[in-house]
């Protein structure tokens, strides 16, 4: 048999390293299809049984079952979930495989190879590969009647299907750089990045079971600054407002679709994460000064973030 090409060697190495560390989840969900349960994936996070998955995978469920590639199954309980980041922490009530090694999503570049490991449609140990298609996206989602925005997601063309949610998105070193969160369309997958912000969220969930999050109500994406503003601000990009959630804090402050965010709380805003890292409990109900570029002029507004309330 001829040796594998370099691409195949990377994918098979990542698959061998991670498939055993990604669980298949069965989560009781009253009214969900005919089986009364939803399917998903989860990544082993610590050696003492903490698992990472998506908030939308567990929903309001407090328990379920995690199954691993070696044939073992263990019950789990939900430690906490954060709808805004779509992250949740589970605790397995039994032995689990060794934890996956986490990477750093902030070091990703567009075009970089990534490998998705999960359990689409309940099929354990499925592996797909692709590239990072874009970074810093915001994803509008809906949970019942409540609108949500998942900020700063990674866009990839690695094939994802129902059940992949909560699984691992890994780099060529088998380090987990994202938690797969959604199938946005044909050839388009999204993942929550593993970075300083998400690590803070995970740590808070492990300690307190919930994260108090501030909420602005924006859909945004990085965009280049006009040349004069590049010179003035000493940087190339701002954050373009693609959509403002009606009735949300951003809308009440007068922010509009098309605005180019330059600063928030006096800090530069170049990507979704710059805004997201401000959206924790100490921002709730407090004035947040925002400067935007609109129709050739600088505009200052004061927003007052709400607390994100679970559906």
WOSULQUI-V143724 format. One record per residue. N is the residue number from 1. RES is the residue in one small letter. PHI is phi in degrees with one decimal (NA if undefined). Layout:
N&RES&PHI / N&RES&PHI
This chain:
1&x&NA / 2&x&-66.0 / 3&x&-64.2 / 4&x&-68.8 / 5&x&-70.0 / 6&x&-59.9 / 7&x&-60.5 / 8&x&-64.7 / 9&x&-61.3 / 10&x&-64.2 / 11&x&-64.0 / 12&x&-66.9 / 13&x&-66.2 / 14&x&-64.7 / 15&x&-60.0 / 16&x&-63.1 / 17&x&-74.5 / 18&x&-108.9 / 19&x&-58.1 / 20&x&-74.1 / 21&x&-104.7 / 22&x&-116.1 / 23&x&-87.3 / 24&x&-95.2 / 25&x&-103.0 / 26&x&-121.9 / 27&x&-122.2 / 28&x&-59.0 / 29&x&-138.3 / 30&x&-53.7 / 31&x&85.3 / 32&x&-87.5 / 33&x&54.5 / 34&x&-90.4 / 35&x&-84.3 / 36&x&73.1 / 37&x&-145.9 / 38&x&-110.3 / 39&x&-111.1 / 40&x&-167.2 / 41&x&-133.4 / 42&x&-153.2 / 43&x&-105.6 / 44&x&-67.9 / 45&x&-103.1 / 46&x&-133.5 / 47&x&-73.8 / 48&x&-104.4 / 49&x&101.5 / 50&x&-79.8 / 51&x&-123.4 / 52&x&-108.6 / 53&x&-152.2 / 54&x&-94.7 / 55&x&-61.5 / 56&x&-73.2 / 57&x&-69.8 / 58&x&-86.0 / 59&x&56.7 / 60&x&-95.2 / 61&x&-68.4 / 62&x&-102.2 / 63&x&-159.9 / 64&x&177.4 / 65&x&-130.0 / 66&x&-112.2 / 67&x&-117.7 / 68&x&-114.8 / 69&x&-64.7 / 70&x&-83.8 / 71&x&95.3 / 72&x&-83.9 / 73&x&-131.7 / 74&x&-136.6 / 75&x&-72.9 / 76&x&-133.2 / 77&x&-118.3 / 78&x&-84.2 / 79&x&-80.2 / 80&x&-178.3 / 81&x&-142.1 / 82&x&-127.6 / 83&x&-61.2 / 84&x&-66.8 / 85&x&-90.4 / 86&x&58.6 / 87&x&-111.8 / 88&x&-142.3 / 89&x&-115.8 / 90&x&-115.4 / 91&x&-128.4 / 92&x&-77.6 / 93&x&-96.9 / 94&x&170.0 / 95&x&-66.3 / 96&x&-130.2 / 97&x&-62.1 / 98&x&-60.5 / 99&x&-68.8 / 100&x&-73.8 / 101&x&-88.5 / 102&x&-88.3 / 103&x&-106.9 / 104&x&-134.4 / 105&x&-67.1 / 106&x&-66.4 / 107&x&-94.9 / 108&x&-68.8 / 109&x&-129.5 / 110&x&-61.8 / 111&x&98.1 / 112&x&-72.5 / 113&x&-67.3 / 114&x&-135.8 / 115&x&-125.6 / 116&x&-101.3 / 117&x&-123.8 / 118&x&-168.0 / 119&x&-134.9 / 120&x&-63.5 / 121&x&58.2 / 122&x&79.7 / 123&x&-87.3 / 124&x&-66.7 / 125&x&69.3 / 126&x&-82.7 / 127&x&-128.4 / 128&x&-132.4 / 129&x&-135.8 / 130&x&-170.8 / 131&x&-127.9 / 132&x&-71.6 / 133&x&-87.2 / 134&x&-164.3 / 135&x&-128.0 / 136&x&75.2 / 137&x&-74.2 / 138&x&-116.8 / 139&x&-115.8 / 140&x&-73.9 / 141&x&-132.7 / 142&x&-140.6 / 143&x&-127.6 / 144&x&64.8 / 145&x&-95.5 / 146&x&-96.2 / 147&x&-85.5 / 148&x&-131.4 / 149&x&-128.6 / 150&x&-92.3 / 151&x&-89.4 / 152&x&60.4 / 153&x&-83.7 / 154&x&-92.3 / 155&x&-100.0 / 156&x&-139.0 / 157&x&-98.7 / 158&x&-62.7 / 159&x&-63.2 / 160&x&-124.8 / 161&x&-138.3 / 162&x&-51.0 / 163&x&104.7 / 164&x&-70.0 / 165&x&-55.9 / 166&x&94.1 / 167&x&-82.4 / 168&x&-94.8 / 169&x&-111.3 / 170&x&-120.2 / 171&x&-88.0 / 172&x&-69.2 / 173&x&-95.6 / 174&x&66.7 / 175&x&-90.4 / 176&x&-77.1 / 177&x&-106.3 / 178&x&-161.9 / 179&x&-111.5 / 180&x&-57.9 / 181&x&-121.7 / 182&x&-163.4 / 183&x&-107.6 / 184&x&-86.8 / 185&x&170.0 / 186&x&-61.6 / 187&x&73.4 / 188&x&-135.4 / 189&x&-121.9 / 190&x&-132.6 / 191&x&-143.2 / 192&x&-75.0 / 193&x&-72.2 / 194&x&-95.3 / 195&x&-152.9 / 196&x&-60.5 / 197&x&-67.0 / 198&x&-68.7 / 199&x&-63.6 / 200&x&-64.9 / 201&x&-62.8 / 202&x&-61.9 / 203&x&-60.9 / 204&x&-66.4 / 205&x&-62.0 / 206&x&-64.1 / 207&x&-83.5 / 208&x&-119.9 / 209&x&82.5 / 210&x&-157.8 / 211&x&-124.6 / 212&x&-77.8 / 213&x&-119.3 / 214&x&-82.7 / 215&x&-137.9 / 216&x&-100.7 / 217&x&87.7 / 218&x&-128.8 / 219&x&-109.3 / 220&x&-144.9 / 221&x&-154.6 / 222&x&-58.4 / 223&x&-149.7 / 224&x&-70.8 / 225&x&-81.5 / 226&x&-59.7 / 227&x&-51.7 / 228&x&-60.9 / 229&x&-74.9 / 230&x&-60.0 / 231&x&-66.9 / 232&x&-65.8 / 233&x&-96.2 / 234&x&70.2 / 235&x&-154.0 / 236&x&-94.5 / 237&x&-127.8 / 238&x&-127.1 / 239&x&-123.1 / 240&x&-80.5 / 241&x&-80.5 / 242&x&-90.8 / 243&x&-155.7 / 244&x&-115.7 / 245&x&-68.3 / 246&x&-55.6 / 247&x&80.0 / 248&x&-80.6 / 249&x&-57.1 / 250&x&-64.7 / 251&x&-64.2 / 252&x&-64.0 / 253&x&-79.1 / 254&x&94.8 / 255&x&-70.0 / 256&x&-130.4 / 257&x&-60.5 / 258&x&101.2 / 259&x&-59.5 / 260&x&-110.7 / 261&x&-70.3 / 262&x&-110.9 / 263&x&-140.1 / 264&x&-141.6 / 265&x&55.2 / 266&x&77.4 / 267&x&-105.0 / 268&x&-61.1 / 269&x&-121.4 / 270&x&-121.4 / 271&x&-146.8 / 272&x&-57.7 / 273&x&-63.9 / 274&x&-60.9 / 275&x&-80.0 / 276&x&-62.8 / 277&x&-68.0 / 278&x&-87.5 / 279&x&-92.8 / 280&x&-112.2 / 281&x&-60.5 / 282&x&-73.0 / 283&x&-94.7 / 284&x&-65.5 / 285&x&74.3 / 286&x&-106.5 / 287&x&-60.9 / 288&x&-123.7 / 289&x&-76.5 / 290&x&-129.6 / 291&x&-111.7 / 292&x&-127.4 / 293&x&-104.4 / 294&x&-139.7 / 295&x&51.7 / 296&x&82.7 / 297&x&-133.6 / 298&x&-84.3 / 299&x&-128.8 / 300&x&-103.0 / 301&x&-131.1 / 302&x&-117.9 / 303&x&-101.8 / 304&x&-127.7 / 305&x&-58.0 / 306&x&-86.7 / 307&x&-84.5 / 308&x&-68.9 / 309&x&-110.4 / 310&x&-64.2 / 311&x&-68.5
